[in-house]
Amino acid sequence: MRKRIIAISLFCAIFLTVQLTEATAAVMSNDIQETTAEHNWVEYSTDIKEFEVGTHEITYWKNFMRYTRTCTISHVIRTVVYYCDIHDITKSETFLEDIVHSEKHSH
């Protein structure tokens, strides 16, 4: 009796493992087929924003006197969104366009 229960349990475990492996392989093959098709990327939108990222103190001399000012640092970031009409998906790229200092000084 025990041998039959063990044999049936083992058979069920092997059967379920084979079924799950086949299902996983089918999903993976679909993913591979989708990624091999070429994309038709078209620029959908462009957005440029300026973000304040920090400050630092600068010192300078004027008429033999030492002065300090606070310089604000900002990053200008451009984000481009692309759309693929074949697969109905989007992707985006982000670029650092410029680093802006509020005060004119040497770095």
Contacts in CASP RR format, 6 or more apart in sequence:
PFRMAT RR
TARGET T0000
AUTHOR 0000-0000-0000
METHOD contacts of the structure
MODEL  1
MRKRIIAISLFCAIFLTVQLTEATAAVMSNDIQETTAEHNWVEYSTDIKE
FEVGTHEITYWKNFMRYTRTCTISHVIRTVVYYCDIHDITKSETFLEDIV
HSEKHSH
34 87 0 8 1.000
37 86 0 8 1.000
37 87 0 8 1.000
38 86 0 8 1.000
39 84 0 8 1.000
39 86 0 8 1.000
39 87 0 8 1.000
40 84 0 8 1.000
40 85 0 8 1.000
40 86 0 8 1.000
41 82 0 8 1.000
41 83 0 8 1.000
41 84 0 8 1.000
41 91 0 8 1.000
42 82 0 8 1.000
42 83 0 8 1.000
42 84 0 8 1.000
42 85 0 8 1.000
43 80 0 8 1.000
43 81 0 8 1.000
43 82 0 8 1.000
44 81 0 8 1.000
44 82 0 8 1.000
44 83 0 8 1.000
44 90 0 8 1.000
45 80 0 8 1.000
45 81 0 8 1.000
46 78 0 8 1.000
46 79 0 8 1.000
46 80 0 8 1.000
46 81 0 8 1.000
47 78 0 8 1.000
47 79 0 8 1.000
47 81 0 8 1.000
48 76 0 8 1.000
48 77 0 8 1.000
48 78 0 8 1.000
48 79 0 8 1.000
48 97 0 8 1.000
49 76 0 8 1.000
49 77 0 8 1.000
49 79 0 8 1.000
50 74 0 8 1.000
50 75 0 8 1.000
50 76 0 8 1.000
50 77 0 8 1.000
50 100 0 8 1.000
51 74 0 8 1.000
51 75 0 8 1.000
51 77 0 8 1.000
52 72 0 8 1.000
52 73 0 8 1.000
52 74 0 8 1.000
53 73 0 8 1.000
53 74 0 8 1.000
53 75 0 8 1.000
54 72 0 8 1.000
54 73 0 8 1.000
55 70 0 8 1.000
55 71 0 8 1.000
55 72 0 8 1.000
55 73 0 8 1.000
56 70 0 8 1.000
56 71 0 8 1.000
56 73 0 8 1.000
57 68 0 8 1.000
57 69 0 8 1.000
57 70 0 8 1.000
57 71 0 8 1.000
58 68 0 8 1.000
58 69 0 8 1.000
58 70 0 8 1.000
58 71 0 8 1.000
58 103 0 8 1.000
58 105 0 8 1.000
59 66 0 8 1.000
59 67 0 8 1.000
59 68 0 8 1.000
60 66 0 8 1.000
60 67 0 8 1.000
60 68 0 8 1.000
60 69 0 8 1.000
60 105 0 8 1.000
61 67 0 8 1.000
69 103 0 8 1.000
71 101 0 8 1.000
71 102 0 8 1.000
71 103 0 8 1.000
71 105 0 8 1.000
72 101 0 8 1.000
72 102 0 8 1.000
73 99 0 8 1.000
73 100 0 8 1.000
73 101 0 8 1.000
73 102 0 8 1.000
74 99 0 8 1.000
74 100 0 8 1.000
74 102 0 8 1.000
75 96 0 8 1.000
75 98 0 8 1.000
75 99 0 8 1.000
75 100 0 8 1.000
76 96 0 8 1.000
76 97 0 8 1.000
76 98 0 8 1.000
76 99 0 8 1.000
76 100 0 8 1.000
77 94 0 8 1.000
77 95 0 8 1.000
77 96 0 8 1.000
77 97 0 8 1.000
78 94 0 8 1.000
78 95 0 8 1.000
78 97 0 8 1.000
79 92 0 8 1.000
79 93 0 8 1.000
79 94 0 8 1.000
79 95 0 8 1.000
80 92 0 8 1.000
80 93 0 8 1.000
80 94 0 8 1.000
80 95 0 8 1.000
81 90 0 8 1.000
81 91 0 8 1.000
81 92 0 8 1.000
82 90 0 8 1.000
82 91 0 8 1.000
82 92 0 8 1.000
82 93 0 8 1.000
83 89 0 8 1.000
83 90 0 8 1.000
84 90 0 8 1.000
84 91 0 8 1.000
101 107 0 8 1.000
END
